[in-house]
């Protein structure tokens, strides 16, 4: 996300380990932005407290959610009518009893 309205007046030298740089470079390539733009956005996301920054974070979260939903669109949609409450609690309490038995066994050892 390029910000042509901003005038940059400070130069910063940042040393990154190869793996971190590669993650940033991969993001830059994937999104068609420069490495600098990705780093500026990451810094803004962490330190900006204004409404514009909050809106950018919400927009990015929405884009990620939509991408996830599109990726899983071939799955059957969840139908709450299919929820079997008895089976859910039976499974829950079965796991809980196993956990308590294991805890009790480890205490007696």
N, C-alpha and C positions, 0 to 999 in steps of 0.2 A: 504494500500500500504506500505509494509515493505521496509525499506531502509537498507539493510545489509551492504552497503558501508559506513554508518555513524557510528561513535563512539560517544556514548552519554557520556558526562562527567559531566553533572549537574543534580542534582535531585531537583525537584520542588514539593512543596505540594500545591495543589489547592483544595479549598473548593467550592463545588457546591451545589445549592439547589436541592432537590430531583427531581423536574421536569426536570431541565437541565441535571442532571446526567442520568435520564431515557432516554432522547432524544439521548444523546451520546451513551449510552449502547445499545439502539435499533439500531442505525446506525452501531455500531460495530458488533452486531449479524447479522444484515441484510447483511453486506458486508464481514463477516468472518474475521474481524480484531479485534485487541485489542482496548480497550477504549483509551489506551495511543496513539496508532497509529492514531485513529480518531482525538484526540486532537492535536497531532503534525501536522497532515495534515491541520487542521483548522488554526492553528497558522501560518504555512507556507503559506497557501493561503492568509492570511491577511497581512503578513509582508514581504514575499519574493518579490523582484522586478526583479528577474533574469528571463531569457528566459525559463528556465526549469519549474519554477513555473507557468509562463504564459501558457506554453504548457499543464501542468497538469490541469489548470483551463479550458482551451479550450477542452481538452479531456473529462473532467467530464461533461461539458456543452453538448458536442456532445452525450455522453452516455445518459444523461437525455433526450435530444431531441429525440433520437432514441427510448427510452423507452416510451415516450409520444406518438410517432408516432405508435409504435406497439400496445399500449393500445387503440388507436383510429382507428385501421386499419379496424374495422368493419363498420365504417361510410362511407357514400358516399363521394368520393373525390370532392373537390370544382371545379366547372367548371366556369371559368370567363365568358363564354358565357351566363350563367344563371343570371348574374348580371343585375338588372333592375335599371338603373341610375335614371330614373324619380321617381320610387317608393322610392329609397333611399333618394333623396333630398326632396321629399314630406314628408316623415317621419321625416327627420332632421328638416325641417322648421316648421313642426307641433309641435315638441318637443320644438324648440326654441321659438316659439310664446307662448306656454304654460308657459315656464320659464319666459319670459318677462312679461306676464300678472300677474303671481304670484309675481314677483318682484315689479311691479307697485302697486299691491294690498297691499303688505306689507308696501310700502312706504306711501300710503295714509291712513293707519290705525293709 
